[in-house]
Amino acid sequence: MAFEDKLVQKTYYTTFVLEDDKRHPIGVLGDLFFAEQKKELSDLSMIRFAQGEAYYDCQDYEAAIFKWENVHNELEPWAKKNMADAYFELDLYDTAENIYQTITTDSPILNTEITLQLFGVYLAQGKYQKANQMILNAVHMNPDYPNVTKLARAFFENQEDWNHAIELATNEAIRTMSNSWFNTLHSYIEKGYTKYHDPAFFAPLLTVLAREHDSQFEKIVVELWGDFQHQNSYLPWLRVLNQEIIEAEFGVEDYSVLSTLYNGAFLDLLIGNYDFSDVENIVPLLLSAWQKVSSSVPLFVSTAILSWNDLFPETLSSAIVEKAEIDLSKVNHNENIFKESIEIFQSIRNWAEENQLEVQQGIEWILHDESTDEHERNTTLLTTIKKSISNLLEQQEQMTLELSESINVDSDILARMQGSINQMQDLEEENVLVIEKAYSNIKKEIIADLEKTIPKMIRESSEIIKEDSDFGKIHLELNREMNDRIHQYLSNTIIPIFIRSLEDWISFSQQELTKCQDQITGWAYGFNALLGEEKLTLECDFKIIEDWKRDIDRMTSSVHIEKENILLRRTPSQVILKGAGKLLGAIPKNNAILANTYKSYIQNDTYQETTNSIISKFFRQFELLENSIGRDVHIFFRSPLSVLKQTVDEMNEKVVSQRSDLAILKSNPELFRNRLSLYEVRLRQLEWINYSKRIYKESADKF
């Protein structure tokens, strides 16, 4: 056993014990220590080191530490490490850690041991981040050290640290070419742990596999492909793989499973799920790599190369194209492309519908045509698809023109509609003012009549005062007479006049609103003509007229007129007159004077306050109608205004969307052409397959 191996295993002390010596090693070492101590130039460090190991073996860690503390020769770094090991065994982790960290040595083995022991310390303390760093250091420092990589793998798996586990398995597979590490990596890939890794990480692995371990190459590639295929890293994976295959020198000529995956990848890239620039950059390398791994089954890769070269010449080397032509000329196959051709046609039709285009060519007649042979049927179908693609390209150009024209037309309609909205809002406010003013004029005429007539009626009521009147109660009789006359006037004169005026007002309002409806209907007719459809129905709400009629009928059929306290207001003059009446009424000779005084008083008052009170109370019953006029006129216009505004919003969204589409078309005029070019590549591949089958058959028939 090598010297450092004994130091690692703490068995250096066995070199001091003879095989036939039956004594305990501690006793043997004690005798040697005593003998050495007697020498004039004694060197006790080696024996002390060995004694420490023997005590450690007996789990007497304190004695071991004491011995190792006094080692001061070349074994001192090992002695310190062993001291730390003893503290570790005593669960004194901080002390052990401090000692490990103070050791300085050039020995790779000792450095590895220290790193592994620190890993153990941190693991025991649950300090997994530090433990992780130590095991990574150990693997980097000395991966061949016994159990280092196994220990690392177990730790990473236990921590479910799949990134480091994958890196370890990959690096060790590359370094050792060991099947056990390839199998470990396989298990990680199968469980999906690698799918979030950067594909570029596996480039060195692929290089090594292709050069030295081609039996594992396809298996690993296929497994990684499955992980990356449905991730955002799919295209980066294809780039990495293509480059590796192109640069590699294989020990075998064909990988059938990998070739099938390449065929699927080529078709995936043509269906429009990726940016054209990415497809354009990746396909030439993909075809080069595919050709390299498909030597024994060249039909699909050769036709793919030739079809791509037809549409994108000079993106592939002439050598690759020439090989594809040669390989295709030797292929005998029974591929029937009819089903694939139908699928392409349906895919084109679906894409066209999504982009507001129309496939004008139909294939139903081909599907039911059984009169021709297989080749002619396929050729007819492929020709029909080709015409459809050409027609779609023409439609795309026409679509740009139509889109521009549609934007101009819709923008013009939008401007007109917005103008109509502004006009309708002006019309609305104008009618509010006109109809409110018409009502206000009626009210003013009634008020003028009331202000003129009521004071006159009150004054004329003085005619009931006679010399023989009971002047003690005359004010009560007068107040009653005045209210009766006012009541008769309001009921028999004012209310009928007011009703007729309101009827005229409703008729006038209806006429004004009907004019508005006629104007708005004209707008709707004009807009529908511009839009080419009966889209707008701008109906105003004439129900407000019926509501007004009902309200007026209800309010005027039961007008309640409160009696006024005209002569009972207790003003100073009235109080005097009332007192005088009671006082003088008892003296007959004063009745004539008193009667004249009463008449004079009544006839000389303005009765402004009473008139205002009567007017206020009379019109209070009609305030609800008056206050609702403006709101009701707004309701009349609400529906057409709402319809116009909603239509403007919808058309504005449409124009914004159209402008966006047009901007895309103008900024990237190749957008449609590129997509159709990919369809053409697939179409050309089927044409090449169809062609090669016919040529091979014709050639075979000659012989």
C-alpha positions in Angstrom: 0.0 0.0 0.0 1.3 3.4 -0.9 2.5 5.7 1.9 -0.3 8.4 1.4 -2.9 5.6 1.2 -1.9 4.5 4.7 -2.1 8.1 5.9 -5.6 8.4 4.4 -6.7 5.2 6.1 -4.8 6.0 9.3 -2.9 2.8 9.2 0.6 4.2 9.1 1.1 2.9 12.7 1.1 -0.7 11.3 4.6 -0.1 9.9 6.0 -0.1 13.5 4.4 -3.4 14.4 6.0 -6.7 13.4 3.7 -9.5 12.1 4.7 -12.0 14.9 4.4 -9.4 17.7 1.2 -10.2 19.6 1.2 -7.1 21.7 -1.3 -4.3 21.2 -0.1 -1.6 18.8 -0.4 1.0 21.6 2.0 -1.0 23.8 4.4 -1.5 20.9 4.4 2.2 20.1 4.8 3.1 23.8 7.9 1.1 24.0 9.3 2.6 20.8 8.5 6.1 22.1 10.3 5.4 25.4 13.3 4.0 23.6 13.5 6.9 21.2 13.1 9.4 24.0 16.3 8.1 25.6 18.3 9.0 22.5 20.5 12.1 22.5 19.0 13.3 19.2 15.5 11.9 19.4 12.8 12.4 16.7 9.4 11.6 18.3 7.1 13.1 15.7 6.7 10.0 13.6 6.0 7.8 16.6 3.6 10.4 18.0 1.8 10.5 14.7 1.5 6.6 14.7 0.3 6.7 18.4 -2.4 9.1 17.4 -3.7 6.7 14.7 -3.7 3.8 17.2 -5.6 5.8 19.8 -8.0 7.0 17.0 -8.5 3.3 16.0 -9.5 2.6 19.7 -11.9 5.7 19.6 -9.8 7.4 22.2 -10.1 10.7 20.3 -8.8 13.0 23.1 -5.5 11.0 23.4 -5.2 10.9 19.6 -5.6 14.7 19.4 -3.0 15.2 22.2 -0.4 13.1 20.2 -1.2 14.8 16.9 -0.8 18.2 18.4 2.8 17.5 19.0 3.7 16.4 15.5 6.0 19.0 13.9 7.6 17.4 10.8 6.4 16.8 7.3 3.4 14.9 8.6 2.1 18.0 10.4 -0.6 18.8 7.8 -1.8 15.2 8.0 -1.7 15.4 11.8 -3.9 18.5 11.7 -6.3 16.9 9.3 -6.5 13.8 11.7 -7.1 16.1 14.6 -10.0 17.7 12.7 -11.3 14.2 12.0 -11.2 13.4 15.7 -13.2 16.5 16.6 -15.6 15.6 13.8 -16.1 12.2 15.5 -16.8 14.1 18.8 -19.5 16.1 17.0 -17.4 19.3 17.5 -18.1 20.5 14.0 -17.1 24.1 14.3 -13.7 23.1 15.7 -13.2 20.5 13.0 -14.1 23.1 10.3 -11.7 25.7 11.6 -8.8 23.2 11.7 -9.5 21.9 8.1 -9.6 25.4 6.8 -6.1 26.3 8.3 -4.3 23.4 6.7 -1.9 24.3 3.8 -0.5 21.5 1.7 0.6 20.7 -1.9 -0.6 17.1 -1.7 -3.6 16.5 -4.1 -4.7 13.6 -1.9 -4.6 15.5 1.3 -6.4 18.4 -0.3 -9.1 16.1 -1.6 -9.5 14.4 1.8 -9.8 17.8 3.5 -12.5 18.8 0.9 -14.4 15.6 1.4 -14.2 15.9 5.2 -15.6 19.5 5.0 -18.3 18.1 2.8 -19.1 15.7 5.6 -19.1 18.4 8.3 -21.5 20.6 6.3 -23.7 17.7 5.5 -23.9 16.7 9.2 -24.9 20.3 10.0 -27.5 20.6 7.3 -25.5 23.3 5.5 -26.4 21.9 2.1 -25.2 24.9 0.1 -21.7 24.7 1.5 -21.8 20.9 1.2 -22.7 21.3 -2.4 -19.7 23.6 -3.0 -17.3 21.2 -1.3 -18.4 18.2 -3.4 -18.2 20.3 -6.6 -14.6 21.3 -5.5 -13.7 17.7 -4.9 -15.0 16.5 -8.3 -13.2 19.4 -10.0 -10.0 18.8 -8.0 -9.7 15.0 -8.3 -12.5 13.2 -10.1 -10.5 9.9 -10.1 -10.3 9.9 -6.3 -12.1 6.8 -5.0 -15.9 7.3 -4.6 -15.8 11.1 -5.2 -18.1 11.1 -8.2 -20.3 8.4 -6.7 -20.6 10.5 -3.6 -21.4 13.6 -5.6 -24.0 11.8 -7.7 -25.7 10.4 -4.5 -25.7 13.9 -2.9 -27.1 15.7 -6.0 -29.8 13.1 -6.5 -30.8 13.3 -2.8 -31.0 17.0 -3.0 -32.9 16.7 -6.4 -30.2 19.1 -7.8 -30.7 17.8 -11.3 -28.6 20.5 -13.0 -25.5 19.5 -11.1 -26.4 15.8 -11.4 -26.8 16.2 -15.2 -23.5 18.1 -15.5 -21.7 15.5 -13.4 -23.1 12.5 -15.4 -22.3 14.3 -18.8 -18.8 15.3 -17.8 -18.0 11.9 -16.4 -19.4 10.1 -19.4 -17.2 12.3 -21.6 -14.2 11.8 -19.3 -14.5 8.1 -18.6 -16.5 6.8 -21.6 -18.0 4.5 -19.0 -21.3 2.8 -19.7 -22.4 3.3 -16.2 -22.3 7.0 -16.6 -24.0 6.9 -20.0 -26.8 4.8 -18.3 -27.0 7.4 -15.5 -27.4 10.1 -18.1 -30.0 8.1 -20.0 -32.1 7.8 -16.8 -31.9 11.6 -16.3 -33.0 12.2 -19.9 -35.8 9.7 -19.7 -37.2 11.4 -16.6 -37.2 14.7 -18.3 -34.6 16.4 -16.1 -32.5 17.6 -19.1 -35.3 19.5 -21.0 -34.5 22.8 -19.4 -30.8 22.6 -20.0 -29.1 24.7 -22.7 -28.6 22.4 -25.7 -25.1 23.9 -26.2 -24.1 22.2 -22.9 -24.3 18.8 -24.6 -22.2 19.7 -27.7 -18.9 18.3 -26.2 -20.8 15.1 -25.3 -22.1 14.7 -28.9 -18.6 15.4 -30.3 -17.1 12.6 -28.2 -19.9 10.2 -28.9 -19.7 10.7 -32.6 -15.9 10.3 -32.6 -15.4 7.5 -30.1 -18.7 5.9 -29.0 -21.1 5.9 -32.0 -23.0 3.0 -30.6 -24.3 5.4 -27.9 -24.6 8.4 -30.2 -28.0 7.8 -31.7 -29.5 6.6 -28.4 -28.4 9.8 -26.5 -29.4 12.1 -29.4 -32.9 10.6 -29.8 -33.5 10.9 -26.0 -32.3 14.5 -25.9 -34.4 15.3 -29.0 -37.5 14.0 -27.2 -36.8 16.4 -24.3 -36.1 19.5 -26.4 -38.7 19.0 -29.1 -41.6 20.7 -27.3 -39.5 23.4 -25.6 -38.4 26.9 -26.6 -34.9 25.3 -26.9 -35.9 23.1 -29.9 -34.4 25.3 -32.6 -31.1 25.9 -30.6 -31.0 22.1 -30.1 -31.3 21.5 -33.9 -28.5 24.1 -34.5 -26.2 22.4 -32.0 -26.9 18.9 -33.4 -26.6 19.9 -37.0 -23.2 21.4 -36.4 -22.0 18.4 -34.5 -23.1 15.9 -37.2 -21.7 18.0 -40.0 -18.3 18.2 -38.3 -18.3 14.5 -37.0 -16.8 11.4 -38.6 -19.0 8.5 -37.9 -18.0 4.9 -37.5 -21.3 3.8 -39.0 -23.1 5.1 -42.1 -26.8 5.3 -41.1 -29.0 6.1 -38.2 -32.6 5.1 -39.1 -34.3 6.5 -36.0 -32.4 9.8 -36.2 -33.2 10.1 -39.9 -36.9 9.7 -39.1 -36.6 12.5 -36.5 -34.9 14.7 -39.1 -37.7 14.1 -41.5 -40.3 15.2 -38.9 -38.2 18.2 -38.1 -38.0 19.3 -41.7 -41.8 19.0 -42.0 -42.3 20.9 -38.7 -40.2 23.8 -40.0 -42.4 24.1 -43.1 -45.8 24.4 -41.3 -45.4 28.1 -40.3 -44.9 27.8 -36.5 -41.5 29.5 -36.6 -40.2 32.8 -37.9 -39.2 32.5 -41.5 -35.7 34.0 -40.8 -35.1 31.1 -38.3 -36.3 28.5 -40.8 -34.3 30.0 -43.6 -31.1 29.9 -41.5 -31.6 26.5 -40.0 -32.8 24.3 -42.9 -29.6 24.3 -45.0 -27.6 22.9 -42.1 -30.4 20.6 -41.1 -30.5 19.1 -44.6 -26.7 18.7 -44.7 -26.8 16.9 -41.3 -29.8 14.8 -42.3 -28.1 13.6 -45.5 -25.1 12.5 -43.5 -27.1 10.2 -41.2 -29.4 8.8 -43.9 -27.2 7.2 -46.4 -29.2 4.0 -46.7 -32.6 5.6 -46.9 -32.1 8.7 -49.1 -35.6 9.2 -50.5 -37.0 11.8 -48.2 -33.8 13.7 -47.5 -32.8 13.8 -51.2 -36.2 15.1 -52.2 -36.1 17.6 -49.3 -32.7 18.9 -50.5 -33.8 19.2 -54.1 -37.1 20.9 -53.2 -35.4 23.4 -50.9 -32.7 24.1 -53.6 -35.5 24.8 -56.2 -37.0 27.5 -54.0 -33.8 28.8 -52.3 -30.9 28.2 -54.7 -27.3 28.7 -53.5 -28.2 28.1 -49.9 -26.9 24.5 -50.2 -23.5 23.4 -51.5 -23.4 21.9 -54.9 -21.9 18.7 -53.5 -24.9 18.1 -51.3 -27.4 18.8 -54.2 -25.4 16.6 -56.6 -25.4 13.7 -54.0 -29.1 14.1 -53.5 -29.7 13.9 -57.3 -27.5 10.8 -57.5 -29.1 9.1 -54.5 -32.6 9.8 -55.7 -31.9 8.3 -59.1 -31.1 5.0 -57.4 -34.2 4.9 -55.1 -36.9 2.3 -55.8 -39.9 3.2 -53.6 -43.6 2.6 -53.4 -44.5 5.9 -51.6 -48.1 7.1 -52.4 -48.1 10.8 -51.9 -51.8 11.3 -52.5 -52.7 11.5 -48.8 -49.9 13.9 -48.0 -50.9 16.1 -51.0 -54.5 16.3 -49.7 -53.1 17.3 -46.3 -51.0 20.1 -47.8 -54.0 21.4 -49.7 -56.2 21.4 -46.6 -53.4 23.2 -44.7 -53.2 25.8 -47.4 -56.9 26.3 -47.4 -57.0 26.7 -43.6 -54.2 29.2 -43.6 -55.9 31.1 -46.4 -59.1 31.3 -44.4 -57.2 32.6 -41.4 -55.8 35.4 -43.5 -59.1 36.3 -45.3 -58.0 34.7 -48.5 -59.8 32.1 -50.6 -58.5 29.0 -52.3 -60.4 29.0 -55.5 -59.2 25.7 -56.8 -61.2 22.6 -55.6 -60.0 19.1 -55.4 -63.2 17.2 -54.8 -63.4 16.1 -58.4 -59.9 14.7 -58.1 -60.8 12.8 -54.9 -63.6 11.0 -56.8 -61.8 10.5 -60.1 -60.8 6.9 -60.4 -60.3 6.9 -64.1 -56.6 7.8 -64.1 -53.6 5.9 -62.8 -51.9 6.7 -59.5 -49.2 8.9 -61.1 -51.6 10.9 -63.2 -53.9 11.4 -60.3 -51.0 12.6 -58.1 -49.7 14.9 -60.8 -53.1 16.5 -61.3 -53.5 17.1 -57.6 -50.0 18.6 -57.2 -50.7 20.9 -60.2 -53.9 22.0 -58.6 -52.1 22.8 -55.4 -49.5 24.8 -57.3 -52.1 26.9 -59.0 -53.8 27.5 -55.7 -50.5 28.9 -54.2 -50.0 31.1 -57.3 -53.5 32.4 -57.0 -53.0 33.2 -53.3 -49.9 35.2 -54.1 -52.0 37.3 -56.5 -54.7 37.6 -53.8 -52.2 38.9 -51.4 -51.3 41.8 -53.7 -55.0 42.5 -54.3 -55.6 42.3 -50.6 -53.1 45.1 -50.0 -54.9 47.3 -52.5 -58.3 46.4 -51.1 -57.1 47.0 -47.6 -55.9 50.5 -48.5 -59.2 51.3 -50.2 -61.2 50.0 -47.3 -59.3 52.1 -44.9 -60.0 55.2 -47.0 -63.7 54.4 -47.3 -64.1 53.5 -43.7 -62.2 56.6 -42.5 -64.5 58.8 -44.7 -67.6 57.1 -43.2 -66.1 57.5 -39.7 -65.6 61.3 -40.3 -69.1 61.6 -41.5 -70.6 59.7 -38.6 -68.6 61.8 -36.1 -70.0 64.9 -37.8 -73.5 63.5 -37.6 -73.0 62.8 -33.9 -71.9 66.4 -33.4 -75.0 67.6 -35.4 -77.3 65.3 -33.4 -76.0 66.7 -30.2 -76.5 70.2 -31.4 -80.0 69.3 -32.6 -80.7 67.8 -29.2 -79.6 70.9 -27.3 -81.5 73.1 -29.8 -84.7 71.2 -29.3 -84.4 71.2 -25.5 -84.2 75.0 -25.7 -87.0 75.4 -28.3 -89.5 73.1 -26.5 -88.7 74.4 -23.0 -89.1 78.0 -24.4 -92.5 77.1 -25.9 -93.7 75.8 -22.6 -92.2 78.8 -20.8 -94.2 81.1 -23.1 -97.4 79.4 -22.2 -96.6 79.8 -18.6 -95.8 83.5 -19.0 -99.1 84.1 -20.8 -101.0 82.4 -18.0 -99.1 84.3 -15.3 -99.7 87.6 -17.1 -103.4 86.9 -17.1 -103.4 85.9 -13.5 -101.4 88.9 -12.4 -103.9 91.2 -14.3 -107.1 89.5 -13.3 -106.7 88.3 -9.7 -106.1 91.8 -8.1 -109.1 93.1 -10.1 -111.3 90.3 -8.9 -110.3 90.9 -5.3 -111.0 94.6 -5.5 -114.4 94.0 -7.2 -115.4 91.8 -4.3 -115.9 95.0 -2.3 -119.3 95.4 -3.9 -120.8 93.0 -1.4 -120.2 95.5 1.4 -123.5 97.2 2.3 -124.5 99.7 5.0 -126.5 97.0 6.7 -123.5 94.4 6.6 -122.4 92.8 9.8 -119.2 94.6 10.1 -118.1 92.4 12.9 -117.9 89.5 10.4 -117.7 91.3 7.1 -113.9 90.4 6.7 -114.8 86.7 6.8 -117.5 87.1 4.2 -115.2 89.1 2.0 -112.4 86.5 2.2 -114.8 83.8 1.3 -116.2 85.8 -1.6 -112.8 86.6 -2.9 -111.6 82.9 -2.9 -114.9 81.8 -4.5 -114.4 84.2 -7.4 -110.7 83.2 -7.8 -111.7 79.6 -7.8 -114.4 80.1 -10.4 -111.9 82.1 -12.5 -109.2 79.4 -12.3 -111.5 76.5 -12.9 -113.6 78.0 -15.7 -111.2 80.2 -17.5 -107.5 79.6 -16.7 -107.4 75.8 -16.6 -109.3 75.3 -19.9 -107.0 77.9 -21.5 -103.9 76.1 -20.0 -105.1 72.7 -21.3 -105.6 74.0 -24.8 -102.2 75.7 -24.7 -100.5 72.5 -23.5 -102.2 70.5 -26.2 -100.9 73.0 -28.7 -97.5 72.7 -27.0 -97.5 68.9 -27.4 -98.5 69.2 -31.0 -95.7 71.7 -31.6 -93.1 69.6 -29.8 -94.2 66.5 -31.8 -93.8 68.4 -35.0 -90.3 69.6 -34.1 -89.2 66.1 -32.9 -90.6 64.5 -36.1 -88.5 66.9 -38.1 -85.5 65.7 -36.2 -86.5 62.0 -36.7 -86.8 62.6 -40.5 -83.4 64.2 -40.6 -81.8 61.3 -38.5 -83.6 58.7 -40.7 -82.0 60.4 -43.7 -78.6 60.0 -42.1 -79.2 56.3 -41.4 -80.3 55.7 -45.0 -77.2 57.5 -46.3 -74.8 55.6 -43.9 -76.4 52.2 -44.8 -75.9 53.0 -48.5 -72.2 53.8 -47.8 -71.8 50.6 -45.7 -73.6 48.5 -48.2 -75.9 46.9 -45.5 -78.9 47.8 -43.3 -76.6 48.2 -40.3 -78.0 51.4 -38.8 -81.5 51.8 -37.4 -81.7 55.2 -35.8 -85.2 55.3 -34.1 -85.9 58.2 -31.7 -88.1 57.6 -28.6 -91.5 59.2 -29.3 -92.9 57.6 -26.1 -92.0 60.9 -24.4 -95.0 62.5 -26.2 -97.4 60.0 -24.8 -95.9 60.4 -21.4 -96.4 64.2 -21.6 -100.0 63.7 -22.7 -100.7 61.3 -19.8 -99.0 63.6 -17.3 -101.0 66.7 -18.5 -104.3 64.8 -18.4 -103.6 63.6 -14.9 -102.5 66.9 -13.5 -105.3 69.1 -15.1 -108.2 66.7 -14.3 -107.9 67.3 -10.6 -106.3 70.7 -10.0 -106.5 71.5 -6.3 -106.8 75.3 -5.6 -106.1 76.2 -2.0 -108.0 79.0 -0.4 -106.0 82.2 0.2 -106.0 84.1 3.5 -106.5 87.4 1.8 -108.2 89.6 4.6 -107.0 87.6 7.6 -103.3 88.4 7.4 -103.4 90.6 10.6 -101.5 93.5 9.1 -101.8 96.7 11.3 -104.4 98.3 9.1 -106.5 95.2 8.9 -106.4 94.9 12.7 -107.6 98.5 13.1 -110.4 97.9 10.6 -111.5 94.8 12.3 -111.5 96.6 15.7 -113.4 99.5 14.3 -116.0 97.2 12.8 -116.6 95.6 16.1 -116.7 99.0 17.9 -118.7 101.0 15.4 -120.9 98.2 14.3 -123.0 98.7 17.4 -123.8 102.3 16.3 -126.1 102.3 13.3 -125.5 105.9 12.3 -121.8 105.0 11.5 -122.5 102.1 9.1 -122.4 104.2 6.0 -119.0 105.6 6.9 -117.7 102.2 7.9 -118.9 100.6 4.6 -117.1 103.2 2.6 -113.9 102.8 4.6 -113.9 99.1 4.0 -114.5 99.5 0.3 -111.8 102.1 0.0 -109.3 99.9 1.8 -110.1 96.8 -0.4 -110.0 98.8 -3.6 -106.7 100.5 -3.0 -104.5 97.4 -2.2 -102.3 95.8 -5.0 -102.7 92.2 -3.7 -99.3 91.4 -5.1 -98.4 88.9 -2.4 -101.7 87.1 -2.8 -101.4 87.0 -6.6 -97.9 85.6 -6.3 -99.0 82.9 -3.8 -101.9 81.8 -6.1 -99.6 81.7 -9.1 -97.0 79.7 -7.2 -99.5 77.2 -5.9 -101.2 76.8 -9.3 -98.0 76.0 -11.2 -96.5 73.9 -8.4 -98.6 71.0 -9.6 -97.0 71.2 -13.0 -93.3 71.6 -11.9 -92.6 67.8 -12.5 -93.6 68.2 -16.1 -91.7 71.4 -16.6 -88.5 70.1 -15.0 -88.6 66.9 -17.0 -88.8 68.5 -20.4 -85.0 68.7 -21.0 -84.4 65.2 -19.6 -87.2 63.8 -21.8 -85.8 65.4 -25.0 -82.4 63.9 -24.2 -84.2 60.5 -23.9 -85.8 61.1 -27.3 -82.3 61.3 -28.9 -80.6 58.8 -26.6 -81.0 55.6 -28.8 -79.9 56.9 -32.2 -77.0 58.8 -30.5 -75.9 55.6 -28.7 -76.2 53.5 -31.9 -74.1 56.0 -33.8 -71.4 56.2 -31.1 -71.2 52.4 -30.8 -70.9 52.1 -34.6 -68.2 54.8 -34.6 -66.3 52.8 -31.9 -66.7 49.5 -33.9 -65.6 51.1 -37.1 -62.7 52.9 -35.4 -61.5 49.5 -34.1 -61.9 48.1 -37.5 -59.8 50.9 -39.1 -57.1 50.6 -36.4 -56.9 46.9 -37.1 -56.8 47.4 -40.9 -54.1 50.0 -40.5 -52.1 47.6 -38.4 -52.5 44.8 -40.9 -51.6 47.1 -43.7 -48.5 48.4 -41.8 -47.4 44.7 -41.4 -47.9 44.0 -45.1 -46.0 47.2 -46.1 -43.2 46.7 -43.5 -42.8 43.1 -44.4 -44.2 42.5 -47.9 -42.6 39.0 -47.9 -44.7 37.8 -45.0 -47.3 36.0 -47.2 -44.8 35.1 -49.9 -42.4 33.5 -47.3 -45.3 31.4 -45.8 -46.4 30.3 -49.3 -42.8 29.6 -50.2 -42.6 27.0 -47.4 -45.7 25.4 -48.8 -44.0 25.4 -52.2 -41.0 23.6 -50.7 -43.2 20.8 -49.4 -45.1 20.7 -52.7 -41.9 20.5 -54.6 -40.7 17.6 -52.4 -43.9 15.7 -53.2 -43.4 16.5 -56.9 -39.8 15.1 -56.7 -41.1 12.0 -55.0 -43.7 11.5 -57.6 -41.2 12.2 -60.4 -38.6 9.8 -59.1 -41.1 7.0 -58.8 -42.1 7.5 -62.5 -38.5 7.8 -63.7 -37.5 4.6 -61.8 -40.5 2.7 -63.1 -39.8 3.8 -66.7 -36.2 2.9 -66.3 -37.1 -0.5 -64.9 -39.6 -1.2 -67.7 -36.8 -0.7 -70.3 -34.8 -3.5 -68.8 
